[in-house]
Amino acid sequence: MAARELFVFDLDGTLVHDGERGRREIPNELMRTLECLSLKADIVIATGRRYRTAKPIIESLPKMPFKILNNGIIIRNSNHEVVFKKNFDSKLAFEICKQIDGWGYLPVLVMDGDRDEMDFVIWSQKPGFSRLSIAEVVLKKAKKSAMMIHSLASLSASLHPHIIEVASIGVYEDLLELRKRLNTILPPDLRAIVVKNCGYESLSVLEIFDKKCSKWSGVEYVRSLMEPSRVIAIGDDENDYEMLKSADVSVVMDHALEHIRVLGHEVVSGPQGLVEYLRGNWLE
């Protein structure tokens, strides 16, 4: 049997858009197009989202062999089992959190969700009004999968092995400044990226994790097992950079920043543009 092509889709800003009632969802015509595409090729999502928030969307899509989550830090198979995970040293995570807090930003420990169904631990020793406001947005959206602490010592030791990254949530321009500061102190095996389109209203997220992990490292893991004829990557944000740069064919949404947009073999406009591209190039 001839090898099939592998399509790797980002979620937020690529497949998932603001719907008519304010819900973020995959538009109907795009969903129908993906269903048609799945008959001819394999589809995988590669997202910065944690599993809990990605799962409802994953379950609405055609069945896929793998899901690349948390920017390649976690990969799950078709049965939703974890087949790859890269943890973050808890002591180092705490030190970075202290530095972020000391600079006046909101530090967040991102968990794998496998212990007490916890995804986010927000920490701030002396939270100011703006940081508390941001924390409230995260706590409201994450509901029971997030908590706020005021002392790192109060974090249960049972959660330490489940830390997968350190993050900060805030205004995009502020996080760019934070990244500049972090780049002067982070160990060489870590990197910080700022994702503009993260699904938190007007907020963005800065994420710190192992430099070897990316959406593309996740794609390489999947590719080694599936051996597709080609990889077609579709994305729009900073965490898609390696994936778009390295894929056989790259498609970029036109709202992407310029340094991301130039990576595309094709640039498409919104969900309708993506539908037209897929139908015109892969489904005729």
C-alpha positions as CSV (number, residue, x, y, z in Angstrom):
1,M,0.0,0.0,0.0
2,A,1.3,3.4,-1.0
3,A,2.2,5.8,1.9
4,R,-0.3,8.4,2.7
5,E,0.4,12.1,3.2
6,L,0.3,13.4,6.7
7,F,-1.4,16.7,7.4
8,V,-0.5,18.4,10.7
9,F,-2.9,21.2,11.8
10,D,-2.5,23.8,14.5
11,L,-5.7,24.5,16.4
12,D,-6.1,28.0,17.6
13,G,-6.1,30.5,14.8
14,T,-5.8,27.8,12.2
15,L,-8.7,25.3,12.7
16,V,-10.4,26.9,15.6
17,H,-11.9,30.4,15.2
18,D,-14.4,32.6,17.0
19,G,-17.9,31.4,16.2
20,E,-21.2,33.4,15.8
21,R,-22.0,33.1,19.5
22,G,-18.6,33.9,20.8
23,R,-17.5,30.2,21.1
24,R,-14.2,29.1,19.7
25,E,-14.9,26.3,17.2
26,I,-14.1,24.8,13.9
27,P,-16.4,26.3,11.2
28,N,-18.8,23.7,9.7
29,E,-17.4,23.9,6.1
30,L,-13.9,23.5,7.3
31,M,-15.0,20.5,9.4
32,R,-16.6,18.9,6.4
33,T,-13.4,19.5,4.4
34,L,-11.3,17.8,7.0
35,E,-13.7,14.8,7.0
36,C,-13.2,14.5,3.2
37,L,-9.4,14.9,3.6
38,S,-9.2,12.1,6.2
39,L,-10.4,9.7,3.5
40,K,-7.3,10.4,1.5
41,A,-4.6,11.3,4.0
42,D,-3.7,11.0,7.7
43,I,-4.5,14.0,10.0
44,V,-2.8,15.0,13.2
45,I,-3.2,18.0,15.4
46,A,-0.2,19.8,16.9
47,T,-1.2,22.3,19.5
48,G,0.1,24.3,22.5
49,R,-3.1,23.4,24.3
50,R,-3.2,21.0,27.2
51,Y,-5.1,17.7,26.7
52,R,-8.2,18.7,28.6
53,T,-9.0,21.7,26.5
54,A,-7.9,20.1,23.2
55,K,-9.9,16.9,23.8
56,P,-13.4,18.2,22.9
57,I,-12.1,19.5,19.6
58,I,-10.1,16.3,19.0
59,E,-13.2,14.2,19.5
60,S,-15.1,16.3,17.0
61,L,-12.5,15.6,14.3
62,P,-12.0,12.5,12.2
63,K,-10.1,9.8,14.2
64,M,-6.4,10.5,14.2
65,P,-3.4,8.3,15.0
66,F,-1.6,10.8,17.3
67,K,-2.2,14.1,19.0
68,I,0.8,16.4,19.6
69,L,0.0,18.5,22.7
70,N,1.7,21.2,24.8
71,N,4.0,22.1,21.9
72,G,5.4,18.6,21.5
73,I,6.0,18.0,25.2
74,I,3.3,15.4,25.3
75,I,2.1,13.0,22.5
76,R,-0.9,10.7,22.8
77,N,-1.9,7.9,20.5
78,S,-5.3,7.1,19.0
79,N,-6.4,5.6,22.3
80,H,-5.5,8.8,24.1
81,E,-2.6,7.1,25.9
82,V,0.6,9.1,26.5
83,V,3.4,7.7,24.4
84,F,5.9,10.6,24.9
85,K,6.3,13.1,27.7
86,K,9.2,15.5,28.7
87,N,9.1,16.6,32.3
88,F,10.5,19.8,33.8
89,D,12.8,19.7,36.9
90,S,10.7,21.1,39.8
91,K,13.6,22.9,41.5
92,L,14.5,24.7,38.4
93,A,10.9,25.5,37.7
94,F,10.5,27.1,41.2
95,E,13.6,29.2,40.6
96,I,12.3,30.5,37.3
97,C,8.9,31.2,38.9
98,K,10.6,33.3,41.6
99,Q,12.5,35.3,39.0
100,I,9.3,35.9,36.9
101,D,7.5,37.0,40.1
102,G,10.3,39.2,41.1
103,W,10.1,41.0,37.8
104,G,6.4,41.7,38.3
105,Y,4.9,39.1,36.0
106,L,2.5,36.2,36.8
107,P,4.3,32.8,37.0
108,V,2.4,29.7,36.1
109,L,3.5,26.0,36.5
110,V,2.0,23.9,33.7
111,M,1.2,20.4,34.7
112,D,0.6,17.3,32.6
113,G,-3.0,16.9,34.0
114,D,-2.4,13.3,35.1
115,R,-2.3,14.0,38.9
116,D,-5.5,15.3,40.5
117,E,-6.6,16.5,37.0
118,M,-4.5,19.6,37.6
119,D,-3.3,21.6,34.6
120,F,-2.2,25.0,36.0
121,V,-0.7,26.1,39.3
122,I,-0.6,29.9,39.4
123,W,1.9,31.3,42.0
124,S,2.4,34.8,43.2
125,Q,4.1,35.8,46.4
126,K,2.8,39.4,46.4
127,P,0.1,39.6,43.7
128,G,-0.7,43.0,42.4
129,F,-4.1,44.0,41.0
130,S,-3.1,43.4,37.3
131,R,-1.7,40.0,38.1
132,L,-4.7,39.0,40.1
133,S,-7.0,40.1,37.2
134,I,-5.1,37.9,34.8
135,A,-5.1,35.0,37.3
136,E,-8.9,35.3,37.6
137,V,-9.2,34.9,33.8
138,V,-7.1,31.7,33.9
139,L,-8.9,30.3,36.9
140,K,-12.3,31.0,35.5
141,K,-11.5,29.3,32.1
142,A,-9.6,26.4,33.6
143,K,-12.2,25.9,36.3
144,K,-11.3,22.9,38.6
145,S,-8.1,22.2,36.7
146,A,-6.3,25.2,38.0
147,M,-5.4,26.6,41.4
148,M,-3.6,29.6,42.9
149,I,-0.9,29.3,45.6
150,H,1.1,32.0,47.5
151,S,3.9,29.8,48.6
152,L,5.8,27.2,46.5
153,A,6.3,25.2,49.6
154,S,2.5,24.6,49.7
155,L,2.5,22.8,46.4
156,S,2.1,19.1,47.1
157,A,5.2,17.1,46.5
158,S,3.1,14.6,44.6
159,L,2.6,17.2,41.9
160,H,6.3,17.9,41.3
161,P,6.9,15.1,38.9
162,H,4.0,16.3,36.8
163,I,5.4,19.8,35.9
164,I,6.1,20.0,32.2
165,E,6.8,23.7,31.7
166,V,6.8,27.2,33.3
167,A,4.7,29.9,31.8
168,S,3.4,33.4,32.2
169,I,0.2,34.9,31.0
170,G,-0.2,38.5,30.1
171,V,-0.3,41.2,27.5
172,Y,1.7,40.2,24.4
173,E,4.1,43.2,24.4
174,D,4.8,42.7,28.1
175,L,5.6,39.1,27.5
176,L,8.0,39.9,24.7
177,E,9.9,42.1,27.2
178,L,9.8,39.2,29.7
179,R,11.3,36.9,27.1
180,K,14.2,39.2,26.6
181,R,15.0,39.1,30.3
182,L,14.6,35.4,30.5
183,N,16.9,34.8,27.6
184,T,19.7,36.2,29.7
185,I,19.3,33.7,32.5
186,L,17.8,30.6,31.2
187,P,19.9,27.4,30.9
188,P,21.0,26.6,27.4
189,D,18.7,23.6,27.2
190,L,15.6,25.7,27.8
191,R,13.8,28.2,25.5
192,A,11.1,30.7,25.9
193,I,8.5,31.4,23.3
194,V,5.5,33.9,23.2
195,V,2.3,32.6,21.7
196,K,0.0,35.4,20.7
197,N,-3.1,33.4,19.8
198,C,-3.6,31.2,22.9
199,G,-7.4,31.4,23.4
200,Y,-7.4,33.7,26.4
201,E,-9.3,36.7,25.1
202,S,-6.8,39.6,24.8
203,L,-4.0,37.7,26.6
204,S,-1.0,35.9,25.3
205,V,1.2,33.3,26.9
206,L,5.0,32.9,27.4
207,E,6.1,29.3,27.7
208,I,9.4,27.9,28.9
209,F,10.2,24.3,28.2
210,D,12.9,21.9,26.9
211,K,14.6,23.2,23.8
212,K,14.4,19.8,22.1
213,C,10.6,19.9,22.3
214,S,8.5,21.6,19.6
215,K,5.6,20.8,17.4
216,W,8.1,19.7,14.8
217,S,9.8,17.3,17.2
218,G,6.4,15.8,17.8
219,V,5.9,15.5,14.0
220,E,9.2,13.8,13.7
221,Y,8.2,11.3,16.3
222,V,5.0,10.6,14.5
223,R,6.7,10.5,11.1
224,S,9.2,7.9,12.3
225,L,6.3,5.6,13.1
226,M,3.9,6.3,10.2
227,E,6.4,7.0,7.4
228,P,4.2,9.3,5.4
229,S,5.0,10.2,1.8
230,R,5.0,13.9,2.7
231,V,4.2,16.2,5.7
232,I,2.0,19.2,5.1
233,A,1.9,21.6,8.1
234,I,-0.6,24.3,8.6
235,G,-0.2,27.0,11.3
236,D,-0.1,30.6,12.3
237,D,1.9,31.4,15.4
238,E,5.4,31.4,17.0
239,N,5.0,27.8,18.3
240,D,4.5,26.7,14.7
241,Y,7.8,28.1,13.5
242,E,9.9,24.9,13.4
243,M,7.0,22.9,12.0
244,L,6.4,25.3,9.2
245,K,10.1,25.7,8.4
246,S,10.7,22.0,8.2
247,A,7.6,20.4,6.6
248,D,7.6,19.4,3.0
249,V,4.7,21.8,2.4
250,S,3.9,24.7,4.7
251,V,0.6,26.6,4.7
252,V,0.4,29.8,6.9
253,M,-2.7,31.8,7.9
254,D,-2.5,35.3,6.7
255,H,-3.0,36.9,10.1
256,A,0.4,35.4,11.2
257,L,3.3,37.7,12.0
258,E,5.6,38.4,9.1
259,H,8.5,36.1,10.2
260,I,6.0,33.3,10.4
261,R,4.1,34.2,7.2
262,V,7.3,34.1,5.1
263,L,7.7,30.4,5.9
264,G,4.6,29.4,4.0
265,H,4.7,27.8,0.6
266,E,1.1,29.1,0.6
267,V,-0.6,31.8,2.6
268,V,-4.4,31.5,3.1
269,S,-7.0,33.9,4.4
270,G,-9.1,32.7,7.3
271,P,-11.0,29.4,7.5
272,Q,-12.6,29.9,4.1
273,G,-9.2,30.4,2.5
274,L,-8.0,27.2,4.2
275,V,-11.1,25.3,2.9
276,E,-10.5,26.6,-0.7
277,Y,-6.8,25.7,-0.5
278,L,-7.5,22.1,0.7
279,R,-10.2,21.5,-1.8
280,G,-8.4,23.1,-4.6
281,N,-5.0,21.4,-4.0
282,W,-5.7,18.1,-2.3
283,L,-9.4,17.1,-2.9
284,E,-9.9,17.6,-6.6
